[in-house]
Amino acid sequence: MPPEGALLESRTLRVEHLGRIDALDKIKALVMLPDGIHVRTEDVSRYFEVSTGVIRQLTVRHRAELAENGMRVLRGSDLRRFHSDMVSLCSADGRESYPQAVTQLTLYTRRAVLNIAMLLRDSDIARCVRTYLLDAEDELRKGYADLDRRVTNVESCLGAVGAALQELGPVLHRMSCRLDSLDRRLDATNKVVAAMGNRLCEMSADINRLDARVDDVVHQLRDLRRGRKRR
């Protein structure tokens, strides 16, 4: 893990961590303006426990980078409109109105405040934020490494399963062949049973015809006996 001071020197490293705005409230509560989106220079200085002059100097040195991350300066009609919106929000929430700038107002988003935390040297709060960011990154990397090990173990198990399936393949093939042979034998048996059924039906018809002939013979014998008795 790089030292927390690395964030002071590397803009690339700072960019990698700008999405972690949750780090601010992990170290200290950041009090926002009534819109819940912005803070003023005074609010930023109170958060980092430094003077407003320190924040203004840092803003001048890194204006372009901070502007990319949400810092903006309001003047004229934009400033009056913003004040009007804030006063309305304060009234709706029952808050006291906040001090209003006269000529211009610099506003910062949480992302911009986090950017300042990675640029501000002489602040214990800023150092804590930087340390938290890097510690969280280190924990995340450890988590990824653990996940990678677990995935590797799963892949190893799958390799063993694959080998077992390869060994099982010939056995399954032989079983399939035996089942096919059994199916053919069953088909042949079904044909024999069907043929036997047909033969039995034919024999039943023959027996019925034989019974009819026997009945005829019995009737004829009876008639002959009756004729003899009459003589």
Solvent accessible surface area in square Angstrom, and as a share of the most:
residue,aa,sasa,rsa
1,M,126,0.56
2,P,40,0.25
3,P,99,0.62
4,E,47,0.21
5,G,24,0.23
6,A,25,0.19
7,L,0,0.00
8,L,27,0.14
9,E,124,0.56
10,S,39,0.25
11,R,100,0.37
12,T,98,0.57
13,L,28,0.14
14,R,13,0.05
15,V,84,0.48
16,E,111,0.50
17,H,10,0.04
18,L,4,0.02
19,G,60,0.58
20,R,78,0.28
21,I,68,0.34
22,D,61,0.32
23,A,0,0.00
24,L,0,0.00
25,D,72,0.37
26,K,126,0.53
27,I,55,0.28
28,K,61,0.26
29,A,77,0.59
30,L,11,0.06
31,V,114,0.66
32,M,32,0.14
33,L,11,0.05
34,P,21,0.13
35,D,37,0.19
36,G,46,0.44
37,I,98,0.50
38,H,18,0.08
39,V,0,0.00
40,R,25,0.09
41,T,9,0.06
42,E,62,0.28
43,D,13,0.07
44,V,0,0.00
45,S,7,0.04
46,R,145,0.53
47,Y,6,0.02
48,F,1,0.00
49,E,116,0.52
50,V,30,0.17
51,S,67,0.43
52,T,41,0.24
53,G,30,0.29
54,V,52,0.30
55,I,0,0.00
56,R,123,0.45
57,Q,113,0.50
58,L,1,0.00
59,T,6,0.03
60,V,102,0.59
61,R,158,0.58
62,H,53,0.24
63,R,110,0.40
64,A,72,0.56
65,E,10,0.04
66,L,0,0.00
67,A,52,0.41
68,E,125,0.56
69,N,12,0.06
70,G,27,0.26
71,M,9,0.04
72,R,108,0.39
73,V,38,0.22
74,L,9,0.05
75,R,140,0.51
76,G,37,0.36
77,S,58,0.38
78,D,69,0.36
79,L,5,0.02
80,R,162,0.59
81,R,138,0.50
82,F,17,0.07
83,H,16,0.07
84,S,65,0.42
85,D,72,0.37
86,M,5,0.02
87,V,53,0.30
88,S,68,0.44
89,L,66,0.33
90,C,4,0.02
91,S,82,0.53
92,A,85,0.66
93,D,85,0.44
94,G,70,0.68
95,R,120,0.44
96,E,160,0.72
97,S,68,0.44
98,Y,24,0.09
99,P,97,0.61
100,Q,87,0.39
101,A,33,0.25
102,V,138,0.79
103,T,105,0.61
104,Q,85,0.38
105,L,15,0.07
106,T,23,0.13
107,L,0,0.00
108,Y,1,0.00
109,T,30,0.18
110,R,65,0.24
111,R,99,0.36
112,A,0,0.00
113,V,0,0.00
114,L,0,0.00
115,N,0,0.00
116,I,0,0.00
117,A,0,0.00
118,M,0,0.00
119,L,11,0.06
120,L,6,0.03
121,R,135,0.49
122,D,116,0.60
123,S,4,0.03
124,D,92,0.48
125,I,24,0.12
126,A,0,0.00
127,R,89,0.33
128,C,61,0.37
129,V,0,0.00
130,R,2,0.01
131,T,56,0.33
132,Y,62,0.23
133,L,0,0.00
134,L,1,0.01
135,D,61,0.31
136,A,23,0.18
137,E,27,0.12
138,D,37,0.19
139,E,109,0.49
140,L,98,0.49
141,R,124,0.45
142,K,117,0.50
143,G,39,0.38
144,Y,133,0.50
145,A,45,0.35
146,D,58,0.30
147,L,93,0.46
148,D,90,0.47
149,R,140,0.51
150,R,148,0.54
151,V,69,0.40
152,T,69,0.40
153,N,91,0.47
154,V,84,0.48
155,E,104,0.47
156,S,70,0.45
157,C,83,0.50
158,L,111,0.55
159,G,47,0.45
160,A,66,0.51
161,V,78,0.45
162,G,29,0.28
163,A,49,0.38
164,A,55,0.43
165,L,104,0.52
166,Q,144,0.64
167,E,133,0.59
168,L,77,0.38
169,G,31,0.30
170,P,72,0.45
171,V,56,0.32
172,L,93,0.46
173,H,122,0.54
174,R,135,0.49
175,M,100,0.45
176,S,53,0.34
177,C,61,0.37
178,R,183,0.67
179,L,102,0.51
180,D,68,0.35
181,S,41,0.27
182,L,84,0.42
183,D,78,0.40
184,R,154,0.56
185,R,167,0.61
186,L,93,0.46
187,D,79,0.41
188,A,54,0.42
189,T,71,0.41
190,N,94,0.48
191,K,146,0.62
192,V,84,0.48
193,V,90,0.51
194,A,56,0.44
195,A,58,0.45
196,M,113,0.50
197,G,31,0.30
198,N,95,0.49
199,R,135,0.49
200,L,109,0.54
201,C,93,0.56
202,E,92,0.41
203,M,83,0.37
204,S,55,0.36
205,A,38,0.30
206,D,59,0.31
207,I,93,0.47
208,N,94,0.48
209,R,141,0.51
210,L,102,0.51
211,D,75,0.39
212,A,52,0.40
213,R,169,0.61
214,V,74,0.43
215,D,76,0.39
216,D,76,0.39
217,V,78,0.45
218,V,57,0.32
219,H,102,0.45
220,Q,113,0.50
221,L,86,0.43
222,R,125,0.46
223,D,85,0.44
224,L,106,0.53
225,R,154,0.56
226,R,139,0.51
227,G,29,0.28
228,R,176,0.64
229,K,170,0.72
230,R,205,0.75
231,R,245,0.89
